[in-house]
Amino acid sequence: MWVSAVLLGVVGVLFYLLLNSKREHEKELEQAAYVLDSVIQGEFPIDDLRYREGLEAKLVFKALRVAEINRFYAGTAREEQEKTQELVADISHQMRTPLSSIMMYTELMADERLSKKEENEFLNRIALSSEKLFWLISEFITISRFEAKSMQLQTELGNLSDTIQQAIDMQKEHGRSKRLSFHFQPTGEFTLAHDLRWTKEAISNILDNAVKYSREDSEIVIDVERLVFYTRIQITNIGQEISSEEQLLAFQKYFRGMNAKEEEGAGIGLYLVKLIVEEQGGYSIIESKNGKTIISLFLLN
């Protein structure tokens, strides 16, 4: 009899413990649900974790981590959306002028009373606006591809002096309008692994800027120097200076200095230079003093 009583007592204790354990488990689940709701709503007091231990604290830490990751991706999505909106707005603004010009002169061309001279002039202006529009579209597409990391540069061993000379040739006509000369006399052959096409584009963009802001009848000097780890391409022009504050911003997208207001541009030339050079493991700097502006590109040897 006493054995049966003991067995019944043990079963009773086990049942009580099981029931109690179930209640505790349900209580823990309720507490966990409360904590998760608080984390989701951003209302959980993080300082409370200092005084908590065990599974609940682990749960809270993991929940906070998930919430942090969510916030990060939400913030990234907002930034991407803002960048896209900014890009669309800027493209619209930059393209409005040449498009308006094309539309206006196309409408004027419909006038049968136009002289042959006026027709040629209007056709020339339409062609110039079309070229500017094509250039803007090309630059924006290129920048977007670089930023999206979908642009793969093809580096190969080549004579850097040839690349620089090709960039100079692209800007000679532009420089002729201000009676500018280009001085480039390399001291030797600089064989370097670089992307020939895009390095030429970067140098051409800097020369384009140099032409815009150079004093008339001056000289643009291009020097190349082999350093220990880098090869430096230095482009110097005489003309408008850039303030020390603006030098820090010169390679940012859409930045245009106070002296640039009277010149045409979208503020993307030097930004594209930065992308091209950095994609090849290099960097770029700008200095401006004593009436001279020097932009240097450093390409890995």
C-alpha positions, -999 to +999 in steps of 0.1 A: +000+000+000+027+024+009+044+018-025+012+028-043+010+059-021+046+068-030+040+063-067+008+084-066+028+111-047+056+111-074+031+112-102+014+141-085+046+160-081+056+153-117+021+165-129+024+196-107+059+203-121+048+198-157+018+220-152+039+247-135+065+243-163+038+248-189+026+279-172+061+293-169+067+285-206+035+303-216+046+332-194+080+333-211+063+332-245+040+361-236+070+380-223+089+372-255+060+384-277+058+416-256+096+422-261+094+416-298+065+440-302+084+466-282+115+462-304+094+464-336+078+496-325+112+510-313+099+513-277+122+488-259+144+504-233+179+492-243+192+502-208+171+474-193+195+449-209+221+458-183+200+442-156+188+411-175+204+377-181+195+344-197+174+336-227+153+368-226+183+390-229+197+369-258+163+371-275+163+409-271+198+412-285+189+392-315+156+411-320+174+444-318+200+432-343+172+422-368+156+456-362+190+473-368+195+454-401+160+463-412+166+500-404+199+499-423+183+484-455+154+508-452+179+537-449+198+524-479+166+521-499+157+557-491+192+569-501+190+551-534+156+566-540+168+600-532+198+595-555+175+584-583+153+614-578+183+637-577+196+622-609+163+625-627+159+661-615+194+670-626+191+653-660+159+672-666+175+705-656+207+699-677+188+687-707+161+714-707+184+741-722+196+721-753+162+706-759+145+740-757+171+754-781+165+725-806+128+730-804+130+768-809+153+767-839+134+738-854+102+759-852+120+789-867+133+767-896+096+763-907+095+799-917+097+801-955+110+837-954+143+827-939+174+835-958+200+809-966+224+824-941+198+823-913+190+786-922+227+777-919+230+796-886+199+778-871+211+744-884+245+750-868+228+759-834+206+728-836+237+707-843+256+723-813+226+717-790+223+681-802+260+675-795+256+689-760+226+667-754+243+636-766+274+644-744+252+649-714+234+616-719+267+597-724+282+612-693+252+605-671+251+569-684+288+564-678+286+578-642+256+556-635+275+525-646+305+534-625+284+540-595+265+507-600+298+489-603+288+475-637+316+493-655+346+470-659+378+488-669+402+469-692+438+476-681+467+468-704+503+477-707+506+508-728+526+540-734+510+566-710+525+594-731+505+582-761+473+582-740+480+618-728+488+630-764+455+616-776+437+635-748+455+667-758+445+662-794+408+660-783+410+695-767+432+713-793+403+728-811+387+739-779+419+756-768+423+774-801+393+796-794+412+811-765+446+810-783+459+785-758+489+762-763+496+728-748+531+720-735+538+683-732+574+670-736+577+636-718+613+627-708+608+591-717+584+563-724+561+557-695+548+521-699+520+516-675+490+492-670+460+514-675+426+515-693+436+534-724+401+546-733+389+558-699+423+572-688+423+593-719+387+604-711+398+614-676+427+634-688+406+650-715+380+661-689+407+678-669+421+695-700+386+706-709+383+723-675+418+738-679+407+754-712+375+768-697+392+785-668+426+795-684+436+830-692+436+838-729+470+834-747+483+812-719+498+778-718+485+745-703+514+724-691+513+686-688+540+668-669+545+631-661+567+618-632+574+582-622+572+578-584+579+548-562+543+534-562+525+557-586+529+576-618+518+612-615+502+631-643+502+668-635+481+694-655+488+731-648+469+760-662+471+798-655+438+816-648+411+816-622+420+803-588+400+779-568+395+787-531+408+762-505+373+754-494+362+746-530+393+725-536+380+700-511+347+698-530+360+699-566+357+662-573+322+659-559+293+652-582+274+683-595+298+706-577+304+739-595+326+766-579+317+803-577+340+810-607+322+784-628+288+802-630+296+819-663+309+787-680+288+759-694+289+726-675+270+701-654+296+697-626+302+660-635+336+662-654+359+660-624+336+636-606+339+612-635+377+617-634+376+606-597+356+575-605+379+565-634+411+570-615+399+553-583+386+523-603+422+518-613+435+520-577+447+556-580+436+590-567+434+626-577+442+660-560+438+696-568+459+727-558+453+763-567+475+793-557+494+822-572+471+823-603+478+786-611+456+755-608+472+721-607+453+689-610+473+657-605+463+621-612+481+593-595+480+559-613+494+527-598+527+516-613 
